[in-house]
Amino acid sequence: MGWMVVLALLLLALAWLYRASGRAARIDWGSPWLNRIDGLNRLFCRWVHGLRSEPLPLPDTGGALVAANHLSGLDPLLLIAASRRPLRFLIAREQYQRFGLNWLFRAVGCIPVDRSGRPEAALKAALEALQQGEVVALFPHGGIHLDHQPPRRLKRGIAWLARQAGCPVVPVRIDGVTARGLTILAVFVPSRARLRASAALACDRLDEHDCLEQLAAAIAPQPSSHTSTK
């Protein structure tokens, strides 16, 4: 009888989670099961990582870029949880092909970047998505970069995309991630995540240097950011 009680409780918990994920979903990804995953992610980021963030200030329609600092493998989940539109991420091909996750990356439209081969192919795919009115998210440092590490210049591709697509760039600063510098483990170590979005940059009206300089300042740590370097 004991195992039947456990099974019944498990089924009740799953049923509750199924309903809760449906209520928490905020985005139409074009698939009911992806919408449920969106809801689960929002609950996960809120309960496990204490996410506090206003919705990202994205335009209601049309192409847009989201650019954030990159602390860990948790960062994309946090950005999606704070977004009211689907985000298409540029991610390294080795991450895109990660066993067990490739199906999800493909389903949500991630764009793999071949950093050792032809990165321009990913930029072309991202530009096409922007021209079709989608939102593309990327980490312009080009990989995980922690605040205590030597400064790293932002990749020029984001300025090129903004100029070619004529779209705004929304800078987002991520703080409060516990397992900084890690990928998979960071998803499961509880955090006190905070996102701070700045006003959109009209990089299509700026030269490349000014665009990258303003973006770097917007996603840099602020005096009030409680980011330990230990």
N, C-alpha and C positions, 0 to 999 in steps of 0.2 A: 504493500500500500504506500510505503514511503516514496518510492520512485514515481508513483502516479501523482502524488501531491506535488513533487518537484516538477514533473512534466506539466501539470496544470498551471503552476505558477509561472513556468517559463513561457507557456503559450499565452497566458494573460499579459505577461511583460512584453512579449513580441507584438501582441495586438495593440497594446497601449502605445508602444514605440511607433508602430505603423501609423496610427492615427495622429500621434504627435508630430511625426515627420511631415505628414500631409498639411497640417496646420502651420508648421514652421516654414514651409517652402515659400519662397518669394519670387522665384524666377521660372519662366516657362522655357525649358531647355528643348522643347519639341518632343519630349518623351516622358510618359508618366513615371517610369522608374528612375529616370534622371532627376525629375522633379522631387521625388522622394529622397534621393541621395542629397540633393540640395538642402532639403529640410533637415536631414540628419546631420549634415555638415554644420548648419547654423546652430543646431542644438549642441553638437559636440564642441564647437568653438566657444559657445557661451558657457556651458557647464564645466568642461575640462580646462579650458584655457582662459576663462573669465573675460572673454573679449568685450571690450568697450569701444564702440566706434559709432559715429554718425554714418548714415549711408554715404557712399562715395558720391561726390558731386558730378555725376555724369549727365550729359545731355539726354533728354528723353529718347531721341532718335539720332541716327547718323553715326558716322565713324568717330571713334575716340581712342586715345592711348592712355593707359594707366602705367605709371612708372614708379617703382618702389625700391627702397634699399632691400638687401637680401641677407637675412640673418640665418635662415634655416629652411629645412624642407616643409615646415609648417606654414610658411608665408603665403603660398597660393591658396590654401584653405581659408586663411584669415581674410584675404582679399575677396574671395568669392562670397564669404559669409557677410561681408559688408557691402556687397554690390546688389543693385536692383536690376542689373542687366547681365546676361551671360558674358563671361570673360574667356577669350581665347589666349592661351599663354604660349609664348615662345619658350621652349625648354630645350636643354641639351639633349642630343639624340641618345646618349647613353642613359639618361633618365627616362626618356620617352620609351625606350625599349626595355625598361626594367620589368622583370618577370612578375606576373600577377597584377600589374598596374597598366600595362600597355593598352588593354581593352578600354579602360576608363579614359586614358589620355586621348585615345582615338575618338571615343564617344563624345567627349566635350570639345573636340576640335582643336586640341593642342597642336602647335606647329613645331616640329623638331628642327633643331639647329645643328648642322654638322660643322662644329667649330674647327675641325682639322681638315675639312674638305672644301665645301662650297656653301658658306654661310649666306651668300647672296640669294640662294634659292629660298631660304626661309624668309628673307626680307621681301622677296617678290610675293610669296604666299601671304605674308602679313599685309602687304599693301593691297592685294586683291580683297582681303577680308575687310579692311578699312573702307575701301571704295564701295563695298557692298553694304556699308552701314553697320558693321560689327565693331565690338570693342576688343582691342588687343592689349594684353597686359605683358609687361616684360620687366626684367631687372637689369637696368642699364650698366651696372657694374660688371656684368658678364658672368657672374657667379656669386657664391656666398662671399660677402666681404664684411668683416666686423669692424666696429668703430676704432678699436685699438690698433688695427693693422695699418701699415703705411697707406697713405691716400692712393686711390686708384682712379684714373681718368674714366669718365663714362664713355660707353661705346657710342660711336657717331651714328649708328643705325637709327636710333630713335629720332634724331633731328632730321635725318633723311626721310623717314616715314612720315613725320608730321608735315614736312614741306611738300612731299609728293601727294599726300592724301588731303592736305589742307584741313587737318583736324586738330582739335585741342589735345594737350597733354595734361593729365591730372596727376600731380605728384602726390605720393603717399609715403609717410614715414611710419615704419613698423618698430615698435618697442615692446619690451616686457616678455620676450620669448626666453624661457628658461634654458633650453638646450641649444644655445646659439652655436653655430658652426656645424651642427649635425643635420642629417637629412631625415631618414625614417624615424629614428629614435625621438627626434624633436616633436613628432606628431603625438607621441604618447606620454611625454613628460609634461605634467600640468604647468601652465604658465599664467601670467597676468597680462595678457596681450592688450596692446593699445595701438590704434591706428589714428594717425593725424593726416588728414587730406588738406592740401593747400588749394588755392584758387587755380583754375586751369591756366596753363601757359599757352599763349598763341605762338607756338614755335614756328608756324608756317610764315609768320611775319618777322621773325628774328633771324639773324645770321646764325650759323652753326655754333660759333663760339659763345654767343650770348645765350642761346637756348640751353646748351649744356651747362653753362655756368649757373644760370638761374635754377635749372633742375637740380644740380648738385647741391646748391644751397637749400633747396626746399626739402630734400630727403636726408639732409645731414642731421646729426643729433643736435637738439636744442638745449639750452641751459636747464630747462625744466624737465628734460627727458631723464628718467631714472634708469640709465643703462649701465650696469656694472660691467667692468672689463675684466673681472676676475674669472 
